[in-house]
Amino acid sequence: MSDLASDGYESDVLRDGEGFIEDFDTWSALLALEDLVDTALGHPEIASGLRREGLRGDHARKAVLSSVSALARIRMERERPGVVFERARGFLIRRVSLREVGWLVITGALLVGYLRVLQLSWAAMPLAFQVVGVLGLGGVLGMAVQIIGRRVPGLFVTEGWQHAGEWAHPELIGLGDRRDFALREIVLPELRDYLRDHRRTRDRVTLVFEEPDETADLEAGLVRTAAVKRLRRIVDRAESVAVALAGHRGTGKTTSIRSLEQGLLSRSDQAAPLVVVASAPAAYEARDFVLHLHALLCKAVLAKVSTGQAAVTGRTRRRRALGRALRNAVSFVVVLSVVAAIVWLLWGGTPLQAGKDLLAFASDVATGRMTPQELWTGQPVRRLIVVGLLVLFLLRLVFGVLAACVSAVRWTVNRRRDTRLAGLRRLTEQQLDRIRFLQTYTTGWSGKLSMPLKGEAGRTWSTQRAEQQLTHPEVVDKFREFAELAAWRLRAEKVAGRVVIAIDELDKIGEPEKAHQFINDVKGVFDVPGCLFFVSVSDDAVLGFEQRGLGVRDAFDSAFSEMVRLEPFTLDESRLWIALRLRGISEQFCYLAHCLSGGLPRDLKRCVVEMVDLANEVYQPSLEVITRSLVAGELAGKTRAFTATAVTLERSPELVALTTDLLSIPGTGTPGELAELAGRLVLDDSEATAPISDLRWHSGCFVLFCATVLELFDDALTGDRLNPGLHRLAVVRQRMAMHPRQAWDDLVEFRKDRGLAE
């Protein structure tokens, strides 16, 4: 299992002989899951999370092992075709480097040399020297073990020896090269969910929290709502698709696009996608927008292929190669000279004679005229040392040549890859240059001919070539051609997973007709192989898309293949979002922010920021102080909006009375006074005109909502009074803008259930 196995995690699956016999597939999948869980429990993020929340690792381990979905996904990965096992069957030996091989050879030569010396001198040594020789052999063995332990750690350490007694062979686990993927995509998310579900909740009415961790993993702070999970499935499976992101303003459409850009919605075994984000303009020409999109894609491709590639000239590259060659040559000459000197000193004779003797000696060994036994027993010790030294030198030379060949092959492969990427870079630069400029070439010729009687004849001729502007269909074709080529090349070279093009801010176009016209103009760029398109749209687009198949079709229905609607956060999602960013915050403040924001992520963030700002000014502010500050800000802002709307209406005595009540909102302090004012705002509007009636209901409902929040979230609010029923306040906040009368009725019913004054 993992290193934690030695700390108390023992394999329960290996002991389950009955499961092994009855259902081997399930047993082996559970064994694989157990192995991954034990590994994940040692991950720094999980280990620190368990310590921070006061949770036990064995409980988390048991929870994940009992997860049916995790086990099913593990079985799917084991049964996936093409699983590769990198390690061979039998005894597992770790790969060693050339330097480690050298240390092994030196250690072996040390042992062999000592044994040979001891063998040759054993008969002539007295008993005392023999005892010393045996003790010296133990010392040499200990020194050899120490050298191997330091220089070649874990050489023969198998998975079974790394763990305590029981272990599972990789082929029995059955994940092969998919093991890391299963660890990151299945087990770690399961453990994160366990930490979030079992996080420690605080019950206090003072605002205390830990400072946000800037080094925290971005993915760990992502709240996986239903829409986020669906987006990730789309990114994983789709090759070419146009997806509409719908939802109210503030539900996180832009944040979802940014998450795509950061790679948070991509699988960990794939390269991060190349994301291009363009904002839909309020006024536009279709041709110009496609050119703008094309230019953004070109810039993104250039940035992607240029990452990590320094601009090195050919002269600099040649100088570096020449410098490496000279250093290697000098090193080889120095080593050769040292070895030759040692061989000459040990072999004896003149250098020329020693060389001839070595050649003859090598010829005898190679042809078999000298057997290994004769070589070992018939040569003096100094010549055996020479033979060992030459063997080491030749081995080092062979390994050096092999390493040089491998480096040359790698350089060739990388060079070809760089050449292909350089071709894409040149093409991209040409495309970007063509978009930016209109090339104009002018050539001219002029001359003059003198005629008799001082007459002159002259002629001037010139030609001008100007590249004609491309039409809108041609611009679309050029974009599609380049996008398909760039997506294929980036994915083939593993530079980027795929190309994602996002068009944001389309929901900011107020008139639905303009938004429909925009989609009709640019939908020709959709459906490019290898490219995904995401467009943020308004709620009106959802209705048109959902009416497909009913004989009602519009631009959105015909342009998009999928529609993903982003909803406001649920109560648990808001609590989780806040808890992941403000560690140690109490539940009372999480409920307060959720109710005031209505679960809209944008407003939820604003509430949290305001709470943090107030906590920086006041030491541990109470819940009542925070609530009054937030509600006061909301009332002041909405009062300005209500009065600004009243100014645009036709002046009448009723409007004057309504404006007076609206202007009194910021000065109303207690919840009871606010509730009374809300009642006056909505009282007897049967004879009011429609605009005034709408303004009455909007303002009255909001004032009553603020009064309810002030009454609920005070310093007497204990944890036992926090329950999911408070989510009804957030629902009222969501409905208030579109359906104020229904929101008023729901709010009155909520106050009645809570025993608040009507």
N, C-alpha and C positions, 0 to 999 in steps of 0.2 A: 504494500500500500504506500502511503506517504511516510515522511519522516515522523509524523505524529503517531504512527503506529507504535513506535517505541515508548510513547508517552501514555499509553493506555488504550488506544484504539485497536482492538483485536478483531479479526475477521470473523463475523458470525456466519457469513455465507459459506466459507470453506468448510465449516463444521456441519453444514446442513446436507448430510448425505442423502436424506430422504428426498429433498428437492432436486438434488443432482440426478437421482434415478427417475423420478416421476416426470419432471419437465426440465430437461437440460437447457433448452433455449432461454427460458425465463431465469433459471439459476445462473447461467453464464452472463446474461444481461445485468442481473442484479449484482453479480460479482464485479462487472465493469463499472457500474454506478458506484459501488462501494469504494473501489479504487480511486475514482475521480473525486468523490466527496472527501476522502482522506487527504488527497492532494490539495483540494481547494481550501480545506480548513487551515492549511498553513500559509495561504495567500495573505500578504500584509493587510489588504483591505478587509478581508473577512476576520482575520485574527484581531485586528484593532477594533472592529465593530462589535465583536463578541465581548471583548473586555470593556468597551465603553458602555454597552447596554447591560452588562452584568449577566450575560447568557452563557450557558454551558455548551461546549462543543459537542458533547455526546448527544445532547437534546437536538441540536441543529442537524447532526448527522442522522439521527433516527427519523427526523421529520422529512428530510430529503429522500432517504431510502424508502420511505412509505409513500412517496409521491408517484401516483400512477402515470401522470403525464411525463415526468422525467424518465421513468422506466421505459415507457413506450417510445420516446424519442431516442433513447439509447439503443433500443432494439432496431429502430429504423437506421441508425448510423452503422450498426454492426452488419446489417443486411444490405447496406448500400454497395453496389458493385464497384470494383476498382480499388478496394482497400489494400494498401501496400504495407507490408511488414518489413521495416528496414533491417531489423536484426535477424541473424540466422538462427536456426534451431540449435539446441544443445547449449554448451557452455558459452556464456555471454562474456566477451572481452571488449573492454572499452577501446575505442580508437585512440591511438597514440600518435604524437607528433614526431617529426624527425629528431628534434632535440631530445625527446624522451627515449627514442630508440638509441641515440648515442649514449645516454646515461646507462641504459640497460647493457649495452655492449661493454662499456668500461667496467661496470660492476661484475659482469661475467668474466671478463679478462682478469680482473683482480682475484676472483675466486679460483679460476683455473691456474693462474700463475702461482698462487700460494700452495695449492694442492700439488702442483708439479714440483716445486721446490721441496716441499715436505716429503714427497715420494722419493726423490733422488737422494735426499740426505737422511732418510729414516734409518737405513741400515747402519750408517756410521755414527749416529747420535747415541749418546748414553741415555739411560732411562730418564734422568732429570730433564734433559733437553727434549726428549719425546713428550713428556708431560707438558712442558712449556709450549711445544709445538701444537699439541691438541688444544690447549687453552687459547693459543693464538688463533687457531682455526675458528673457535667459537667467537672470538673478537672480530675476526674478518667477516664471519657470517652476520653478526650483529651490525657491523658497519654497512654491509651490503643492504640489509633490510632497511636500515635508516636512510641510506641514499635513495632507495626505491620509494620509500614512504614519503620523502620530501620532494624528490624530483618527478616521480611518476605516481601521484596519489590515485588510489582507487583503480589500479590496473586490472586486477582480477576480482574486483568487487562486483558480484552479481546482485540482481534485485533481491534474491533470497537472502543474501548475507546483509544487505542494507537494512532489512527489517527483522523484526523479532520472530524468528521461528517459522512463520507461515507466510507464503507469498504466492502470487498467481502469475503464471507465465504470460507474457504479452499476447501470445497467440490464443491463449485461453480466454483472455479478456476480449479479444476479437475486434479492437478498434483500429489498430495499426496507425497509419498516418492521420487518422481522423480523431486521435485522442485529444490533441490540443484544441481542436475545434469543439469537440464535445465538452471539454472543460470550460471553455470561454462562453459558449452559446447555450449550454444546458445547465451545468451544475452551478457555476458562479451566479447566473441570474436567479436560480432557485434559492441559493443561500442569501442573496440580497433581499429577495422577497421575504424570506424568513426573518431577517434582521428588521425589515420594515414593519412586518406584521407583529413582531414581538418587541418592538422598541419600547424603551422605558418612558412612561408618560409622567409628567410632573403636574402636581395639583397645588398651585399657589396663585395669588392675585397680585404678585409683583413681577415686573418684567425683568427677567434675568435670562441670559443666554450666552453661549460661547461665540467667539468671533468666527466668522466663516473661514473654512480652510481653503486657501487659494490653490493649494496643490492637490485638492481632491479630484478624483477622476470625474470627467464631465458626464460619462454614462451613468455613474453612480447617482448623480443628482437628477436624472431624467425620470419623470413620472410617466410610467407606461400606461397611458389610457387606452381605451379600445381603439380610438383613431390612430394613435401612435403604433400600436401593434399591427393594424391593418396597413398603414403606410409601409412598415417594414416588410410585410409580406409582399406588397406590390414591388418594392425595390428588389427583393430577392428573386422573384419569379419572372417579372416582366422584362422582355427584351426591348419592346417599343410600345409605349402606351401614353395616352394623354389623360391626366387625372385632374379633376377639378377639386380644389380645397374650398369647402363652403363652411359657413358659420358666421355668427354675429361678430361684429368688430370687438377685438380684444380676446377672442377665444384661442389665439395662438397660431394663426395661419402663417404669419411671417416667422415666428419662432420655429415652426415645423420646417420651413424652408431652410432656415439657418442650421437646424439640426442635420438636415441632409448635407449641407455644405461642410459641416464638421465631421461627417462620417458616423454620426451616432445612430443612424438608422440603417447602416450597412452591416453585413455579416463580417465577423472578425477574420475569416479566412479569405476575404476578398480585399483587393486594394480599394482605398477610399475613392468614391466617385469624383469626377470632375464636375463641379456645380457652377452654373452660370446663372446669375440672378439679375433680372431686368425689371424695372418698374414700369407699369403701364402708364403712358402719358395721358393727361386729360385731353389735349389736342394733339393730333398726330396725322401723319401721312403713312399709309400702310407700307409703302416702299421704303420710306426712311426708317421706320421702326424695324423692319426685317434687316436692313443694312446695319442698324445699331446692334441688333441681336447678333448678327454675323461678326461685327467687330468685337463685341464682348467675348464671343466664343474664341476668336483668334487670340485675344489677349490672355484668356485663361489657358489655352493650349500652350502658348509660349511660356507662360509662367510655370506650367507643369513640367514641360520637357526641359526647361532650363534649371530646375531645382537641383542643386548639388553638383552641377556641371560647371566647373570654372572655365573661363575663357582662356585657353592655353594656345599660344601660337605654335606653328610647326617648328620654328627655330627653337623655342623653349623646350618643346617636347623632344627634339633631337638632342639638345644639350643634356637634358636629364637622362635620356637613354645612354648617351656616351659616358656620362659620369658614373652611372650604375655599372656599365661594362668595365670601365677602368678600375673601379673599386673591387669588383669581383676578380678581375685579373690579378691585381696586386695581392689580394688576399690569397688567391690560389698559389701564386709564386712564393709567397712567404711560407705558407704551410708546406708546400713541396720542398722548399729549401730546408726547413727544420726537420722534416721527416727524412730527407736524404742524408742530412748530417748525422742524425741519430742512427740510421741504418748503417752508414759507413763506419761509425765509431764502434757499434756492436758487432758488425760482421768481421771487421778486420781487413788488413791489406790496403792496397792503394784503391782510390775511388774507381779507377777503371777495372781493376781486377775484381773488386767487390761487385761491380755491375755485371761482369761476365759470369761470376759464380751464381749470382741471383737468377740470371736468365737460365743458366743450366739447371739450377735447383727447381725453378718453376717448370721447366720443360720435363724434368723427371717426374714431378708431381702430376702434371697434366696428362702425361702419356701413360701413367700407371707403373713406371719402373720403380717408383718409391711408394710403398703402401702407407696408409695412415699410421699403422703400428710402427713402421720404421721411422716415419717422420716424428712420431711422438717420443720414441725411445732412443733413436739413433742420432739425435742432434743435440748439441749443447744447449743449455738454457738460454744463453744470449741470442742464439740464432732463432730459437722458438719465440723469443720476445720480438725479434725482427719480423718474423712471419706474422705474429699477431698485430704488430704495428702496421705492416703493409696491408693486411686484410682490413683493418679499421680505416686506413686511408682510402683504399679502393671502395669500401662500402660507402664512405662519405662522398667520394667522387660520383658513385653511381646514383646515390640519393640526390646529390646536387643536380646531376643531369636530368633525373626524372622530375625534380621540382621545377627546373627550368623549362622542361617540356610542358608540364602542367600549366605553368604561368603563361607560356606562349599560347597554349590552347585557350586559356581563359582570356588573354588579351585579344586574341583573334575574335572570340565570341562577343566580347564586350565591344570590340571595335566595329564589328558588323552591326551590333545593336545601336551603337552611337551613330553609325552611318545612316541607318534607317530613321532614327529620330532626327538626325540632322536634315534628312530629306523632308520630313514632316515640318521641321522648323522653317526651312526655306519656303516651302509651300505656304505655310501660315503667314510668314512675313509678306510674301507676294500678295496673298489675299487681303491682308490688312492694308498694304500699300495701295491696292486697287480700290479699296473702299474709301480711303482717305483722299486720294488725289485723282484728278482727271488729267491724264497725260496728254500733252500737246507737243507735237513736233512740227517745226517750221523750217522749210528749206527754200532757198531763193536763188535766182540768177538774174542778172541785169547786164545790159551791154549797150553800146552806142556806136554807130557807124557814120563816119564823115562822108559827105557827098560833095560832088563838085559844086562850084558856085556857093561855097560856104553852107551848103545844105547839110542837114544831119537827119539821120533816121535812127530812131531808137525803139527798143522794145524791152519791156520789163515783164518777167514771168515769175510767178511764185506759186508754191503749193503749200497747203496746210492740212495736216492730218490730225484729226481729233477723235478720240475714242468716244463713240456715241454712248449716252447713258443707257443703262440696261432698264428694260421695262420691269414692272412688278413681277410677272411670271418668271422672267429670267433671273431676277434677284432671288426669288424663292428657290429656283432650281439650283443656283450656285450655292446657296446656303445648305440645302439638303445634301448636295454632293460632297461638300467639304465636311459637314457634320458626320455623315456616314463614314467617310474615310478616316477622320480624326478618331472617332469612337472605336473603329476596328483596329487602328494602329496602336492606340494607347492601351487597349485591352490585350492585344497580342504581345506587346512588350511589357505588360504587367506594370505599367506606369499609373493607370487609373482603372477602376472597376468598370465604369460606364459613364456616359455623359448625361448629366441631369440639367435640364434647362427649366428654370422657374420664372414665371411672370407674376410678379407681385403687384399689389395695390390696384388690381382691376376692380375690386369691390369699392374703391374710392370714387369710381366714375358714377356720378349720381343718377344719370338718366339711363334706364335699362336699354333704350334703343341704341345709345352710343356703345354700351358694353356689348350688345349683340353684334353691332356692326364691326366692332374691333375684333371679336372672335371670328367672324366671317372673313375678315381681311387677312388674319394671320394664321388661320388653321391649316393653311397649305403647308406650313413648315412642320406640322405634326406628323407622327407616324414615320419617323426616320429610324431605320434599323440601328439598334445599339443606343438609342437616345430615349430618355424618359422626359416627359413634359409635365410640369405641375403649374397650375394656374389658380390663383386665389380669386374666388368669385363671391358674389353676394348671395343672400338667401333667396332672391328671386330666381337664381339659376337652379336652385334645388328643386323648386316646383316644376320648372320646365323639364328637368332631367327625369324627375319621378313620373311625369306624364307620358313618358315614352311608351309606345305600344298602345296608346289610347286614341290614336289618330291625331294627336297634338304634338307637333315637332317644332323645335326652334333651333337657334344656332348652337346653344349649349348641348342639346341632345345629340346633334349630328357631329359635334366636334370632339366630345369627350367619351371615352370608353368606360370610365369609372368616376364615381363621385364619392368623396370622403368628407363627411361632415364632422367638424370639430365642435364638441359640446362644451359647456362650462364644466368646471371641476365639480365632482361630487364632494361631499363633506370629507370623506376619507382621503380623497386625492388632494384637497386643499391642505388638510392637516399634514399629509406626507410631504407636500411641496415645501411647506414652511419648516417642518422638522428637519428636512435635509439641508436647509440653508442656515437655520438658527438652532444649533444644537442646544438642548437643554431648556427650550422655551416651554412654558406651561400650556396646557390644553385650552385654558380660558381665552388666551390671546389668539390661538388658532381658530377657535369657534368665532370669535369676534371678527377677525379679518375675513373669514369665509362669508359670514352673514352680511357684512357691509359691502363686500365686493360682488355678492351674488354668484361667486364661483368663477367669475371671469378672470383668467390668468393675468391679464394686464392690470385690472383694478386690484387684484389680490397682491400683486407686486407693489403697487403704489401704497397700499395699506401697510405692508410690511416695512417698506422704506420709511414711511412716516413714523412708524413705531420705533424703528431703530434710531432715527434722528432725534426723537423725543427722549429716548433712553440715553443718548449722548449728552443731552442737556440737563436732564433730571436724574438723580441717582435712584435706580430701581423704582421707577414710577409705578403706581398702583393701577389696577385694572380700571377703576373708575376715572382716574386721571387720563389714561390713554383713550378710553371711550369718549369722554367729553371733548377731548382734543380732536379726535377723528370726526365725530359727529358735527362739531362746530365748523370744521373745515368743509364738510359736505353741505351743511345748511347754507354757509356763506356762498359757496360756489353755485348751488342750485338757485338761491335767491336771485343772484345776478342774472342767471339764465331765464328764470320766470319773469322777472321785471323787464328784461330786454324783449321777451316775447310779448308782454302786455303793451309795450310801447308801439308795436307794429299793428295792434288792433284798433278798430274804430272806437273813438272816445265816446263814453257813455257813463251815466251815473253808476251803473253796476260795475263797469270796469274800474272807475275811480275807487269804489269801495274794495274791490278785489286787490287793486294795487296797494291800498293802505294795509290790508292784511298781509300781503306778501312782504312788504317792507318791514313789518314787525317781526318777521320770522327770526332774524339773527339776534334780536334782543330778548327773545323768549328763552328763559333759562331752564325751568324745571320740566320734567317729562309730562306732568299733569297739565301745565300750561300749553305745551306743544300739542298734546292730544285734544285739548279744548279748541285750540286754533285750527287744528285739522278738521274738526267737526264743523266749524264756521265756514271753512273754505268750500266744503262740499255741500253745505246746507242749502236746500231749496234752489236748485239750478234748473227747474223745469222750464222757466220762461227765458233762460239765458240763451244767447246765440251759441252755435256749435263751437266756434273758437274759444269763447269765454268758458263754456262748459268744460271743454277738454282741458283748458288751463287750470280750472278749479280742481278737477279730479287728479290731474298729475301732481299739482302742488300739495293738495290735501293728503293724498296717499303717501307722498314722500315724507311730509311732516309727521304723519302718524307712524310711519316706519322708523324714523329717527327717534321718536318718543319711545317706541317699543324697545329699540336697542338700548337706549339709556336706562330704561327700567330693568332690563334683564341683566346687563353686564355692569354690575356694580361690585363693590368689594365683598359683598355677602355671597357671591356666586361660588359655590363649592363644586368639587368635582362630581359629586353624586347628582347634581342638577343638570349636568351636561349629558345630553342624550341626542340620538339622531333626529328627534323631533325638531330641533333647532334649525335643521336644514330647510324647514318650511319658510323661515325668514329669507333665506337666500333665494328660494323660488319666487317669493313675493318681489324681491329686488329685481329678478330677471324679468318678470311679467309687467313690472310697473311702467316701462317705457311704451309698450304696445297695447296693453290691456289694463289701464289703471282702475277701471270699475271692478273687474274681476280680482285684481290685486287687493283692492280695498276690502272686498268681501272676505277674501282669504285671510287678510290681516286681522279683520275684526274677529273672525272665527278663531284664529290663533290666540289672540289676546283673551278671548273668553275661556279657551282651554287652559291657559296659563294663569287664570285668575286675576288678570290685570283689569284696571278700570276701563269701562266701555266709554 
